[in-house]
């Protein structure tokens, strides 16, 4: 091998090592904050209970005066569902240290409609009431994107949080308590991941736009559609959308979030069909793909007019059809020796299967964690 070639190889390896150094340093600073809840960092003891009001008629006073209604289990055991019912979560805090504790309660569901938190003393006397949720007005962008409250627990004292969750869509709202430092770590980690994710997707969208104007292939426009749909959907689910769109736009996206689930599915199948060149084959697989695209378009429009708790289960059924069709399309091209099919599998299979994580976590099949 020539000396010049070796020199360029050495430069390439040095650049690669430098890039991996940056990635490892960044990853080490993105902590997993859900490991450091306040019960693990301070002598704070927590006790959990919940009640599901299927009639949506129980009041705060009724719940407080009927403790026998409560189920004393961790919040991870709450049977969350799309059914229209109110969830009452009870969290008792006992500070056994000699120091007062500044506590931040984080409610990890930016799409919840109404979240009312009652803070009580040990005698069930009301101390303060908080209102969160995307249907509440005059909240800050921070409160919309990262729903939370701050309060003080005096030394050797007890308090109780009573949380009422009233929403049209998925009610699952993980609750974690932190000290200030750990909550700052949480926000820093979330913001870092959001920034990387949004930045990479915007760069990819611009790059594909340049390719479209250069090559005039529609597949690049379809990929941009996928990117915008992904940004919009995950911005609603994770909360960073409040920093991408005007608040009123983002609140509307929350109301019509199932439509954007269909949008991602639509562009995923359209890209698969175009990238693997089925539109040139015009075989039965192509016709099957077109029919499913039309069906998803109709269902997406219908989701704008039906409640989310009805539209969401229907979407999960359609998503199962999407997976079957995508597997058929990919398998056929792999078997036929189509060269680009290998690149498609390498790049899109992780995304396609990764998309299952969100609905499985929301419906309780996967445990909630910062990683998921």
Residue frames as qw, qx, qy, qz and C-alpha x, y, z in Angstrom:
[[0.000, 0.888, 0.460, 0.000, 0.00, 0.00, 0.00],
 [0.398, 0.580, -0.034, 0.710, 1.33, 3.45, -0.93],
 [0.327, -0.152, -0.469, 0.806, 2.50, 5.85, 1.74],
 [0.226, -0.134, -0.087, -0.961, -0.09, 8.43, 0.70],
 [0.634, -0.315, -0.561, -0.429, -2.90, 5.90, 1.06],
 [0.593, -0.274, -0.636, 0.411, -1.64, 4.90, 4.51],
 [0.130, -0.004, -0.258, 0.957, -1.52, 8.53, 5.52],
 [0.438, -0.216, -0.245, -0.837, -5.13, 9.12, 4.49],
 [0.691, -0.306, -0.646, -0.105, -6.21, 5.91, 6.25],
 [0.446, -0.171, -0.554, 0.681, -4.48, 7.12, 9.41],
 [0.127, -0.084, 0.066, -0.986, -6.27, 10.47, 9.17],
 [0.595, -0.268, -0.471, -0.593, -9.62, 8.70, 8.68],
 [0.660, -0.282, -0.663, 0.212, -9.02, 6.46, 11.73],
 [0.258, -0.072, -0.399, 0.877, -8.00, 9.48, 13.82],
 [0.340, -0.176, -0.143, -0.913, -11.19, 11.31, 12.82],
 [0.682, -0.292, -0.597, -0.304, -13.27, 8.22, 13.65],
 [0.546, -0.219, -0.620, 0.519, -11.63, 7.93, 17.10],
 [0.037, 0.021, -0.203, 0.978, -12.26, 11.63, 17.73],
 [0.510, -0.249, -0.346, -0.747, -15.94, 11.30, 16.78],
 [0.710, -0.314, -0.630, -0.025, -16.40, 8.30, 19.07],
 [0.373, -0.085, -0.496, 0.779, -14.69, 10.24, 21.86],
 [0.236, -0.136, 0.009, -0.962, -17.25, 13.04, 21.48],
 [0.664, -0.264, -0.499, -0.491, -20.12, 10.54, 21.45],
 [0.654, -0.228, -0.659, 0.294, -18.88, 8.72, 24.56],
 [0.179, -0.019, -0.378, 0.908, -18.35, 11.98, 26.44],
 [0.414, -0.183, -0.167, -0.876, -21.83, 13.17, 25.51],
 [0.711, -0.253, -0.605, -0.253, -23.40, 9.83, 26.47],
 [0.516, -0.148, -0.644, 0.544, -21.69, 9.86, 29.87],
 [0.019, 0.029, 0.266, -0.963, -23.23, 13.26, 30.60],
 [0.598, -0.183, -0.317, -0.713, -26.71, 12.10, 29.66],
 [0.152, -0.182, 0.868, -0.435, -27.55, 10.35, 32.92],
 [0.400, -0.348, -0.786, -0.318, -30.45, 8.03, 33.63],
 [0.148, -0.350, 0.356, -0.854, -32.25, 10.25, 36.16],
 [0.769, -0.315, -0.223, -0.509, -35.12, 7.88, 36.95],
 [0.750, -0.040, -0.582, 0.311, -32.59, 5.85, 38.95],
 [0.327, 0.047, -0.430, 0.840, -32.10, 8.79, 41.29],
 [0.377, -0.675, -0.404, -0.489, -35.57, 9.49, 42.63],
 [0.195, -0.699, 0.338, -0.600, -35.75, 11.13, 46.03],
 [0.885, -0.390, 0.118, -0.225, -36.35, 7.90, 47.93],
 [0.926, 0.120, -0.076, 0.349, -32.91, 6.72, 46.70],
 [0.447, 0.497, -0.180, 0.722, -31.03, 9.96, 47.41],
 [0.190, -0.434, 0.356, -0.805, -32.54, 11.09, 50.73],
 [0.018, -0.130, -0.923, 0.361, -34.18, 9.50, 53.82],
 [0.499, 0.124, 0.002, -0.858, -37.61, 10.04, 52.26],
 [0.235, 0.111, 0.965, -0.044, -40.11, 7.19, 52.51],
 [0.420, 0.115, -0.315, -0.843, -42.91, 6.87, 49.99],
 [0.349, 0.208, 0.887, -0.221, -46.17, 4.96, 50.11],
 [0.207, 0.075, -0.540, -0.812, -48.43, 4.50, 47.07],
 [0.348, 0.386, 0.807, -0.281, -52.11, 3.93, 46.48],
 [0.134, 0.053, -0.465, -0.874, -54.61, 4.53, 43.70],
 [0.426, 0.421, 0.695, -0.399, -58.30, 4.51, 42.89],
 [0.055, 0.081, 0.660, 0.745, -59.98, 4.25, 39.48],
 [0.361, 0.417, 0.439, -0.709, -63.24, 6.16, 39.18],
 [0.260, 0.196, 0.822, 0.467, -65.04, 4.47, 36.30],
 [0.097, 0.784, 0.613, -0.010, -68.05, 6.79, 36.65],
 [0.344, 0.309, 0.042, 0.886, -65.98, 10.00, 36.71],
 [0.344, -0.752, -0.333, -0.452, -68.27, 11.33, 39.44],
 [0.696, -0.498, -0.340, 0.390, -66.16, 11.06, 42.60],
 [0.038, 0.942, -0.090, 0.320, -65.02, 14.34, 44.15],
 [0.343, 0.494, -0.604, 0.523, -61.90, 15.10, 46.13],
 [0.439, -0.388, 0.469, -0.661, -63.82, 15.12, 49.43],
 [0.937, -0.022, -0.022, -0.348, -65.48, 11.79, 48.63],
 [0.793, 0.341, -0.456, 0.214, -62.17, 10.10, 47.89],
 [0.125, 0.495, -0.587, 0.628, -60.46, 11.50, 50.99],
 [0.551, -0.289, 0.418, -0.662, -63.29, 10.44, 53.29],
 [0.963, 0.049, 0.098, -0.247, -63.45, 6.88, 51.92],
 [0.057, -0.680, 0.721, 0.116, -59.94, 5.45, 52.29],
 [0.685, -0.020, 0.723, -0.082, -61.30, 1.92, 51.90],
 [0.711, 0.667, 0.100, -0.201, -61.69, 2.65, 48.18],
 [0.149, 0.822, -0.531, -0.146, -57.94, 2.79, 47.69],
 [0.981, 0.114, -0.085, 0.129, -55.76, 0.02, 46.32],
 [0.359, -0.839, 0.385, 0.139, -52.38, 0.08, 48.05],
 [0.866, 0.163, 0.312, 0.355, -50.05, -0.86, 45.22],
 [0.338, -0.389, 0.288, 0.807, -47.19, 0.91, 43.38],
 [0.426, 0.641, -0.008, -0.639, -48.15, 3.15, 40.49],
 [0.126, 0.372, -0.814, -0.427, -46.49, 0.66, 38.14],
 [0.126, 0.198, 0.971, -0.055, -49.40, -1.70, 38.93],
 [0.398, 0.466, 0.259, -0.747, -52.11, 0.77, 37.90],
 [0.512, 0.303, 0.759, 0.263, -54.13, -0.84, 35.06],
 [0.122, 0.502, -0.141, -0.844, -53.94, 2.09, 32.63],
 [0.425, 0.382, 0.781, 0.252, -56.25, 1.94, 29.63],
 [0.025, 0.169, 0.362, 0.917, -58.00, 4.05, 26.99],
 [0.224, -0.631, -0.740, -0.058, -61.31, 3.73, 28.86],
 [0.058, -0.625, -0.020, -0.778, -62.92, 6.99, 29.88],
 [0.695, -0.609, -0.372, 0.088, -62.35, 7.06, 33.64],
 [0.063, -0.891, 0.298, -0.337, -60.59, 9.20, 36.20],
 [0.795, 0.010, -0.470, 0.383, -57.46, 8.02, 37.98],
 [0.381, -0.872, 0.145, -0.270, -56.74, 9.11, 41.55],
 [0.748, 0.219, -0.465, 0.421, -53.13, 8.58, 42.66],
 [0.538, -0.831, 0.041, -0.134, -52.09, 8.89, 46.31],
 [0.697, 0.340, -0.388, 0.498, -48.48, 9.40, 47.31],
 [0.576, -0.816, -0.055, -0.012, -47.54, 9.72, 51.00],
 [0.534, 0.562, -0.374, 0.508, -44.14, 11.28, 51.76],
 [0.686, -0.719, -0.075, 0.079, -42.35, 10.97, 55.08],
 [0.400, 0.725, -0.375, 0.417, -39.16, 12.96, 55.55],
 [0.839, -0.488, -0.199, 0.135, -37.16, 11.22, 58.29],
 [0.620, 0.254, -0.183, 0.720, -34.07, 13.39, 57.95],
 [0.335, -0.637, -0.329, 0.612, -33.08, 16.36, 60.11],
 [0.101, -0.262, 0.285, 0.917, -33.06, 18.58, 57.02],
 [0.562, 0.565, 0.310, -0.519, -35.96, 19.97, 55.04],
 [0.483, 0.042, 0.730, 0.482, -36.21, 18.69, 51.49],
 [0.373, 0.515, -0.144, -0.758, -36.97, 20.68, 48.35],
 [0.531, 0.155, 0.829, 0.076, -38.97, 18.23, 46.26],
 [0.363, 0.356, -0.379, -0.773, -39.87, 18.30, 42.57],
 [0.633, 0.217, 0.722, -0.174, -42.71, 16.02, 41.43],
 [0.149, 0.356, -0.599, -0.701, -42.44, 15.18, 37.72],
 [0.689, 0.336, 0.540, -0.347, -45.51, 13.92, 35.84],
 [0.192, -0.334, 0.700, 0.601, -44.22, 12.35, 32.62],
 [0.333, 0.501, 0.772, 0.204, -47.21, 12.79, 30.31],
 [0.054, -0.234, 0.082, 0.967, -47.24, 16.10, 28.43],
 [0.241, -0.197, -0.639, -0.703, -50.46, 15.10, 26.63],
 [0.149, -0.456, -0.819, 0.316, -52.66, 14.72, 29.72],
 [0.042, -0.692, -0.420, -0.585, -55.70, 17.04, 29.51],
 [0.393, -0.760, 0.092, -0.510, -56.30, 17.86, 33.17],
 [0.689, -0.037, -0.594, 0.414, -53.95, 17.01, 36.02],
 [0.362, -0.782, 0.049, -0.506, -54.96, 18.34, 39.42],
 [0.607, 0.069, -0.639, 0.468, -52.59, 17.89, 42.35],
 [0.508, -0.782, -0.067, -0.356, -53.72, 18.40, 45.95],
 [0.468, 0.301, -0.634, 0.537, -50.98, 18.72, 48.56],
 [0.661, -0.640, -0.226, -0.320, -52.09, 17.80, 52.08],
 [0.116, -0.604, 0.670, -0.416, -50.51, 17.65, 55.51],
 [0.175, 0.087, -0.972, 0.128, -50.48, 14.50, 57.63],
 [0.267, 0.313, 0.695, -0.590, -53.99, 15.34, 58.93],
 [0.301, 0.469, 0.741, 0.375, -55.38, 15.56, 55.38],
 [0.049, 0.848, 0.227, -0.476, -55.69, 19.36, 55.58],
 [0.644, 0.646, 0.238, 0.335, -55.27, 20.99, 52.18],
 [0.465, -0.526, 0.101, 0.705, -52.03, 22.97, 51.83],
 [0.144, 0.548, -0.339, -0.751, -52.06, 23.87, 48.14],
 [0.746, 0.430, 0.503, -0.075, -53.69, 22.92, 44.83],
 [0.134, -0.462, 0.553, 0.680, -51.88, 22.81, 41.49],
 [0.729, 0.548, 0.304, -0.274, -53.32, 22.65, 37.96],
 [0.168, -0.447, 0.691, 0.543, -51.38, 21.15, 35.06],
 [0.570, 0.374, 0.730, 0.056, -52.31, 19.68, 31.68],
 [0.254, 0.063, 0.483, 0.836, -52.56, 20.83, 28.09],
 [0.096, -0.699, -0.605, -0.369, -56.14, 22.08, 28.63],
 [0.385, -0.750, -0.283, 0.457, -54.99, 24.48, 31.32],
 [0.362, 0.847, 0.090, 0.379, -54.29, 28.04, 30.28],
 [0.105, -0.928, 0.249, -0.256, -51.45, 30.39, 31.22],
 [0.876, -0.359, 0.205, 0.250, -48.86, 27.67, 31.86],
 [0.039, -0.778, 0.502, 0.377, -45.26, 28.27, 30.86],
 [0.713, 0.456, -0.490, -0.209, -43.64, 26.33, 28.01],
 [0.132, 0.383, -0.861, 0.306, -41.59, 24.52, 30.65],
 [0.492, -0.001, 0.659, -0.569, -44.73, 23.47, 32.56],
 [0.803, 0.372, -0.046, -0.464, -46.38, 22.30, 29.33],
 [0.644, 0.498, -0.579, -0.052, -43.37, 20.33, 28.07],
 [0.434, 0.101, -0.804, 0.394, -42.19, 18.97, 31.46],
 [0.544, -0.637, -0.242, -0.489, -45.23, 18.89, 33.79],
 [0.583, -0.046, -0.603, 0.543, -43.97, 19.31, 37.37],
 [0.365, -0.868, -0.112, -0.317, -44.50, 21.04, 40.70],
 [0.435, 0.312, -0.560, 0.632, -42.07, 22.16, 43.40],
 [0.582, -0.711, -0.127, -0.375, -42.72, 22.09, 47.13],
 [0.094, 0.543, -0.673, 0.494, -40.99, 21.89, 50.50],
 [0.815, -0.371, -0.435, -0.093, -41.18, 19.05, 53.02],
 [0.265, -0.793, 0.398, -0.378, -40.05, 20.10, 56.49],
 [0.271, 0.339, -0.870, 0.234, -37.72, 17.87, 58.52],
 [0.014, 0.105, 0.919, -0.381, -39.33, 15.02, 60.44],
 [0.475, 0.324, 0.254, -0.778, -42.68, 15.65, 58.78],
 [0.368, 0.234, 0.871, 0.227, -45.14, 14.00, 56.42],
 [0.373, 0.396, -0.084, -0.835, -47.19, 15.17, 53.46],
 [0.557, 0.295, 0.775, 0.036, -49.56, 13.62, 50.97],
 [0.180, 0.294, -0.435, -0.832, -50.01, 14.24, 47.25],
 [0.542, 0.409, 0.707, -0.201, -53.39, 13.41, 45.74],
 [0.019, 0.322, -0.529, -0.785, -53.38, 13.50, 41.94],
 [0.620, 0.479, 0.529, -0.325, -56.46, 13.42, 39.75],
 [0.145, -0.227, 0.675, 0.686, -55.92, 12.50, 36.10],
 [0.526, 0.589, 0.512, -0.339, -58.76, 13.34, 33.72],
 [0.027, 0.490, -0.548, -0.677, -57.97, 12.99, 30.02],
 [0.792, 0.381, -0.008, -0.477, -59.56, 11.81, 26.79],
 [0.671, 0.490, -0.554, -0.046, -56.56, 9.82, 25.49],
 [0.764, -0.032, -0.572, 0.297, -54.10, 7.56, 27.27],
 [0.465, -0.848, -0.027, -0.252, -54.07, 8.33, 30.98],
 [0.876, -0.178, -0.180, 0.411, -50.77, 6.70, 31.89],
 [0.042, 0.908, -0.184, 0.375, -48.80, 9.31, 33.82],
 [0.774, -0.068, -0.421, 0.467, -45.58, 8.09, 35.48],
 [0.296, -0.921, 0.035, -0.250, -44.86, 10.07, 38.67],
 [0.773, 0.038, -0.322, 0.545, -41.31, 10.53, 39.96],
 [0.333, -0.942, -0.038, -0.005, -40.06, 12.66, 42.83],
 [0.719, 0.320, -0.175, 0.592, -36.61, 14.25, 42.76],
 [0.383, -0.675, -0.106, 0.622, -34.44, 16.65, 44.64],
 [0.277, 0.890, -0.049, -0.359, -33.58, 19.84, 42.74],
 [0.143, -0.607, 0.684, 0.379, -30.20, 18.57, 41.56],
 [0.402, 0.077, 0.894, 0.181, -31.54, 15.31, 40.14],
 [0.440, 0.734, 0.480, -0.194, -34.43, 17.14, 38.47],
 [0.140, 0.845, -0.308, -0.415, -31.94, 19.48, 36.79],
 [0.266, -0.317, 0.856, 0.310, -30.08, 16.38, 35.57],
 [0.474, 0.439, 0.762, -0.042, -33.36, 15.06, 34.18],
 [0.353, 0.871, 0.171, -0.294, -34.12, 18.28, 32.31],
 [0.046, -0.725, 0.560, 0.398, -30.53, 18.51, 31.04],
 [0.370, -0.087, 0.895, 0.232, -30.62, 14.95, 29.75],
 [0.465, 0.618, 0.625, -0.105, -34.02, 15.37, 28.10],
 [0.242, 0.901, -0.050, -0.356, -33.01, 18.65, 26.48],
 [0.186, -0.558, 0.708, 0.391, -29.77, 17.12, 25.22],
 [0.409, 0.161, 0.880, 0.179, -31.54, 14.18, 23.62],
 [0.385, 0.781, 0.438, -0.223, -34.27, 16.43, 22.18],
 [0.087, 0.850, -0.275, -0.440, -31.68, 18.75, 20.67],
 [0.251, -0.331, 0.831, 0.371, -29.70, 15.92, 19.09],
 [0.420, 0.381, 0.823, 0.027, -32.84, 14.27, 17.73],
 [0.329, 0.858, 0.287, -0.272, -34.37, 17.44, 16.29],
 [0.025, -0.776, 0.434, 0.457, -31.04, 18.63, 14.87],
 [0.323, -0.165, 0.869, 0.337, -30.29, 15.36, 13.11],
 [0.413, 0.538, 0.735, 0.001, -33.78, 15.14, 11.60],
 [0.238, 0.899, 0.087, -0.358, -33.75, 18.73, 10.37],
 [0.112, -0.611, 0.638, 0.456, -30.35, 18.16, 8.75],
 [0.376, 0.100, 0.896, 0.216, -31.68, 14.97, 7.14],
 [0.382, 0.739, 0.522, -0.191, -34.75, 16.83, 5.84],
 [0.139, 0.867, -0.215, -0.428, -32.63, 19.59, 4.29],
 [0.245, -0.396, 0.800, 0.378, -30.25, 17.04, 2.77],
 [0.406, 0.332, 0.845, 0.108, -33.14, 15.11, 1.20],
 [0.317, 0.849, 0.261, -0.331, -34.62, 18.35, -0.13],
 [0.006, 0.719, -0.519, -0.463, -31.32, 19.08, -1.89],
 [0.314, -0.087, 0.909, 0.261, -31.31, 15.54, -3.31],
 [0.441, 0.604, 0.647, -0.150, -34.87, 15.96, -4.58],
 [0.283, 0.881, -0.039, -0.377, -34.02, 19.16, -6.47],
 [0.081, -0.605, 0.701, 0.370, -30.90, 17.48, -7.85],
 [0.155, -0.059, 0.965, 0.203, -32.33, 14.06, -8.80],
 [0.523, 0.012, -0.197, -0.829, -36.09, 14.81, -9.02],
 [0.415, -0.116, -0.901, -0.043, -36.96, 11.50, -7.33],
 [0.524, -0.563, -0.180, -0.613, -40.22, 11.62, -5.33],
 [0.787, -0.274, -0.514, 0.203, -38.85, 9.19, -2.75],
 [0.380, 0.088, -0.365, 0.845, -36.92, 12.05, -1.14],
 [0.340, -0.365, -0.039, -0.866, -40.12, 14.07, -0.65],
 [0.795, -0.357, -0.424, -0.245, -41.73, 11.04, 0.95],
 [0.677, -0.103, -0.493, 0.537, -38.80, 10.71, 3.33],
 [0.047, 0.239, -0.207, 0.948, -39.14, 14.39, 4.28],
 [0.607, -0.398, -0.258, -0.637, -42.81, 13.70, 5.00],
 [0.809, -0.264, -0.502, 0.150, -41.74, 10.90, 7.33],
 [0.448, 0.071, -0.391, 0.801, -39.27, 13.20, 9.11],
 [0.222, -0.325, 0.041, -0.918, -41.83, 15.97, 9.66],
 [0.752, -0.372, -0.370, -0.400, -44.41, 13.45, 10.89],
 [0.750, -0.155, -0.510, 0.392, -41.88, 11.95, 13.31],
 [0.213, 0.179, -0.293, 0.915, -40.93, 15.38, 14.65],
 [0.437, -0.363, -0.118, -0.814, -44.57, 16.30, 15.12],
 [0.816, -0.324, -0.433, -0.203, -45.62, 13.07, 16.81],
 [0.713, -0.144, -0.462, 0.508, -42.65, 12.68, 19.13],
 [0.086, 0.313, -0.176, 0.929, -42.80, 16.38, 19.91],
 [0.605, -0.437, -0.144, -0.650, -46.27, 15.75, 21.31],
 [0.882, -0.252, -0.399, 0.013, -45.47, 12.49, 23.11],
 [0.703, -0.089, -0.328, 0.624, -42.20, 13.70, 24.66],
 [0.242, -0.839, -0.324, 0.365, -43.06, 17.38, 25.07],
 [0.400, -0.335, 0.235, 0.820, -40.42, 19.16, 22.99],
 [0.253, 0.553, 0.617, 0.499, -43.01, 20.16, 20.38],
 [0.153, -0.914, -0.326, 0.188, -43.88, 23.22, 22.46],
 [0.324, -0.675, 0.275, 0.603, -40.48, 24.60, 21.43],
 [0.359, 0.047, 0.699, 0.617, -41.00, 23.81, 17.72],
 [0.017, -0.549, -0.633, -0.545, -44.50, 25.17, 17.05],
 [0.262, -0.389, 0.122, -0.875, -46.70, 27.99, 18.36],
 [0.234, -0.053, 0.819, -0.521, -48.50, 26.86, 21.52],
 [0.675, 0.278, 0.232, -0.643, -51.94, 26.79, 19.88],
 [0.653, 0.410, -0.565, -0.295, -50.60, 24.60, 17.07],
 [0.198, 0.270, -0.908, 0.254, -49.05, 22.21, 19.56],
 [0.422, 0.065, 0.646, -0.632, -52.25, 21.96, 21.61],
 [0.752, 0.356, -0.089, -0.547, -54.17, 21.14, 18.43],
 [0.495, 0.397, -0.771, -0.060, -51.59, 18.45, 17.60],
 [0.148, -0.140, 0.859, -0.471, -52.24, 16.96, 21.05],
 [0.642, 0.227, 0.360, -0.639, -55.94, 16.74, 20.25],
 [0.824, 0.473, -0.107, -0.293, -55.32, 15.08, 16.86],
 [0.269, -0.631, 0.720, 0.103, -52.27, 13.01, 17.80],
 [0.740, 0.112, 0.663, 0.007, -53.66, 9.81, 16.22],
 [0.607, 0.785, 0.058, -0.107, -53.70, 11.55, 12.84],
 [0.139, 0.830, -0.540, -0.025, -49.93, 12.01, 13.07],
 [0.595, -0.256, 0.762, -0.021, -49.49, 8.36, 14.05],
 [0.756, 0.488, 0.435, -0.021, -51.21, 7.51, 10.78],
 [0.354, 0.904, -0.218, -0.105, -49.00, 10.05, 8.96],
 [0.237, -0.627, 0.738, 0.079, -45.83, 8.27, 10.11],
 [0.669, 0.071, 0.739, -0.018, -47.30, 4.89, 9.11],
 [0.634, 0.732, 0.211, -0.133, -48.36, 6.27, 5.72],
 [0.258, 0.870, -0.412, -0.079, -44.94, 7.69, 4.88],
 [0.464, -0.438, 0.769, 0.024, -43.19, 4.57, 6.19],
 [0.713, 0.277, 0.644, 0.017, -45.11, 2.32, 3.79],
 [0.515, 0.850, 0.054, -0.099, -44.90, 4.83, 0.92],
 [0.020, -0.808, 0.578, 0.114, -41.12, 5.08, 1.33],
 [0.586, -0.197, 0.785, 0.042, -40.78, 1.30, 1.51],
 [0.704, 0.527, 0.475, -0.041, -42.79, 0.91, -1.69],
 [0.405, 0.906, -0.110, -0.051, -40.94, 3.63, -3.62],
 [0.209, -0.754, 0.618, 0.080, -37.43, 2.90, -2.35],
 [0.560, -0.130, 0.814, 0.087, -37.74, -0.78, -3.21],
 [0.174, 0.290, -0.559, -0.757, -39.07, 0.23, -6.65],
 [0.317, 0.315, 0.887, -0.116, -42.38, -1.64, -6.45],
 [0.383, 0.691, 0.201, -0.579, -44.08, 1.22, -8.34],
 [0.270, 0.553, -0.605, -0.506, -42.10, 0.09, -11.41],
 [0.089, -0.052, 0.993, 0.058, -43.03, -3.60, -10.97],
 [0.564, -0.016, -0.104, -0.819, -46.78, -2.97, -10.66],
 [0.379, -0.025, -0.925, -0.025, -47.17, -6.46, -9.17],
 [0.547, -0.589, -0.546, -0.235, -49.76, -7.67, -6.65],
 [0.559, -0.378, -0.397, 0.623, -47.53, -6.54, -3.80],
 [0.124, 0.066, 0.070, 0.988, -47.57, -3.00, -5.16],
 [0.391, -0.443, -0.467, -0.658, -51.36, -3.06, -5.45],
 [0.629, -0.508, -0.562, 0.176, -51.61, -4.40, -1.89],
 [0.416, -0.206, -0.232, 0.855, -49.41, -1.53, -0.70],
 [0.085, -0.233, -0.247, -0.937, -51.51, 1.09, -2.52],
 [0.522, -0.524, -0.565, -0.366, -54.73, -0.30, -1.03],
 [0.595, -0.481, -0.466, 0.444, -53.29, -0.14, 2.49],
 [0.257, -0.032, -0.034, 0.965, -52.09, 3.44, 1.84],
 [0.288, -0.388, -0.394, -0.782, -55.61, 4.42, 0.77],
 [0.621, -0.528, -0.577, -0.046, -57.09, 2.68, 3.80],
 [0.518, -0.333, -0.350, 0.706, -54.70, 4.47, 6.16],
 [0.054, 0.173, 0.141, 0.973, -55.57, 7.80, 4.52],
 [0.470, -0.504, -0.481, -0.542, -59.26, 7.20, 5.16],
 [0.675, -0.492, -0.496, 0.239, -58.60, 6.14, 8.76],
 [0.405, -0.081, -0.185, 0.892, -56.37, 9.17, 9.32],
 [0.179, -0.325, -0.224, -0.901, -59.12, 11.54, 8.18],
 [0.623, -0.507, -0.529, -0.274, -61.66, 9.65, 10.29],
 [0.615, -0.285, -0.485, 0.553, -59.41, 10.02, 13.37],
 [0.104, 0.194, -0.066, 0.973, -59.89, 13.81, 13.16],
 [0.481, -0.325, -0.203, -0.789, -63.57, 13.36, 13.98],
 [0.818, -0.363, -0.428, -0.126, -63.69, 10.51, 16.49],
 [0.506, -0.813, 0.249, -0.145, -62.45, 10.56, 20.12],
 [0.206, 0.661, -0.718, 0.076, -58.86, 9.55, 20.77],
 [0.475, -0.268, 0.784, -0.297, -59.79, 6.67, 23.07],
 [0.835, 0.357, 0.362, -0.213, -61.65, 5.08, 20.13],
 [0.581, 0.768, -0.261, -0.073, -59.17, 6.05, 17.40],
 [0.134, -0.694, 0.704, -0.065, -56.08, 4.79, 19.26],
 [0.667, -0.104, 0.734, -0.081, -57.03, 1.07, 19.50],
 [0.760, 0.601, 0.222, -0.104, -58.07, 1.16, 15.83],
 [0.288, 0.853, -0.434, -0.039, -54.69, 2.59, 14.89],
 [0.398, -0.494, 0.772, -0.042, -52.85, -0.23, 16.71],
 [0.785, 0.249, 0.563, -0.071, -54.78, -2.74, 14.60],
 [0.597, 0.801, -0.029, -0.034, -53.84, -0.88, 11.41],
 [0.059, -0.803, 0.593, 0.017, -50.21, -0.77, 12.53],
 [0.676, -0.175, 0.715, 0.001, -50.21, -4.57, 12.75],
 [0.750, 0.580, 0.317, 0.014, -51.30, -4.68, 9.08],
 [0.239, 0.922, -0.302, -0.035, -48.51, -2.23, 8.23],
 [0.383, -0.587, 0.712, 0.046, -45.89, -4.52, 9.72],
 [0.768, 0.160, 0.620, 0.022, -47.17, -7.53, 7.80],
 [0.612, 0.779, 0.135, 0.018, -47.14, -5.65, 4.49],
 [0.035, 0.892, -0.451, -0.030, -43.66, -4.17, 5.09],
 [0.568, -0.377, 0.730, 0.060, -42.24, -7.61, 5.90],
 [0.769, 0.415, 0.483, 0.044, -43.76, -9.04, 2.70],
 [0.436, 0.897, -0.070, 0.013, -42.30, -6.22, 0.59],
 [0.153, -0.803, 0.576, 0.014, -38.85, -6.41, 2.14],
 [0.699, -0.191, 0.689, 0.029, -38.61, -10.21, 2.11],
 [0.768, 0.554, 0.320, 0.028, -39.51, -10.41, -1.58],
 [0.348, 0.900, -0.255, 0.068, -36.80, -7.92, -2.58],
 [0.385, -0.647, 0.657, -0.024, -34.20, -9.61, -0.38],
 [0.784, 0.050, 0.619, 0.016, -35.00, -12.97, -1.94],
 [0.681, 0.702, 0.197, 0.066, -34.81, -11.55, -5.47],
 [0.723, -0.055, 0.087, 0.683, -31.34, -10.14, -4.85],
 [0.136, 0.903, 0.183, 0.365, -32.33, -6.46, -5.12],
 [0.575, 0.215, -0.363, 0.701, -29.15, -4.68, -4.04],
 [0.101, -0.463, 0.176, -0.863, -30.77, -1.71, -2.25],
 [0.741, -0.475, -0.354, -0.318, -32.98, -3.97, -0.15],
 [0.738, -0.157, -0.443, 0.485, -30.00, -4.76, 2.11],
 [0.187, 0.204, -0.206, 0.938, -29.44, -1.06, 2.79],
 [0.486, -0.458, -0.227, -0.709, -33.15, -0.63, 3.48],
 [0.806, -0.380, -0.454, 0.014, -33.14, -3.44, 6.02],
 [0.596, -0.039, -0.374, 0.709, -30.03, -2.10, 7.77],
 [0.065, 0.196, -0.107, 0.973, -31.37, 1.44, 8.04],
 [0.481, -0.297, -0.164, -0.809, -35.12, 1.04, 8.56],
 [0.676, -0.260, -0.688, -0.037, -35.66, -2.21, 10.45],
 [0.347, -0.161, -0.581, 0.718, -34.44, -0.64, 13.75],
 [0.209, -0.027, 0.056, -0.976, -36.84, 2.27, 13.19],
 [0.600, -0.192, -0.526, -0.571, -39.79, 0.07, 12.28],
 [0.666, -0.297, -0.669, 0.144, -39.38, -2.19, 15.30],
 [0.258, -0.048, -0.431, 0.864, -38.41, 0.70, 17.56],
 [0.330, -0.262, -0.184, -0.888, -41.78, 2.28, 16.82],
 [0.647, -0.367, -0.645, -0.173, -43.43, -0.53, 18.80],
 [0.401, -0.060, -0.602, 0.688, -41.83, 0.70, 22.03],
 [0.171, -0.145, 0.140, -0.964, -44.08, 3.72, 22.47],
 [0.680, -0.247, -0.284, -0.630, -47.50, 1.98, 22.26],
 [0.750, -0.148, -0.630, 0.137, -46.23, -0.97, 24.32],
 [0.297, 0.014, -0.513, 0.805, -44.96, 1.37, 27.04],
 [0.329, -0.189, 0.015, -0.925, -48.16, 3.44, 27.02],
 [0.782, -0.203, -0.322, -0.494, -50.33, 0.35, 27.39],
 [0.643, -0.568, 0.423, -0.291, -48.20, -1.26, 30.10],
 [0.981, 0.168, -0.079, 0.055, -46.57, -4.10, 28.15],
 [0.638, 0.318, -0.312, 0.628, -43.17, -2.46, 28.74],
 [0.479, -0.659, -0.364, 0.452, -42.11, -0.96, 32.04],
 [0.141, 0.974, 0.037, 0.171, -41.70, 2.81, 32.12],
 [0.695, -0.414, 0.064, 0.585, -38.13, 4.08, 32.24],
 [0.037, 0.826, -0.193, -0.528, -36.09, 7.03, 31.01],
 [0.270, -0.279, 0.783, 0.485, -34.39, 4.69, 28.53],
 [0.324, 0.446, 0.817, 0.168, -37.64, 3.55, 26.90]]
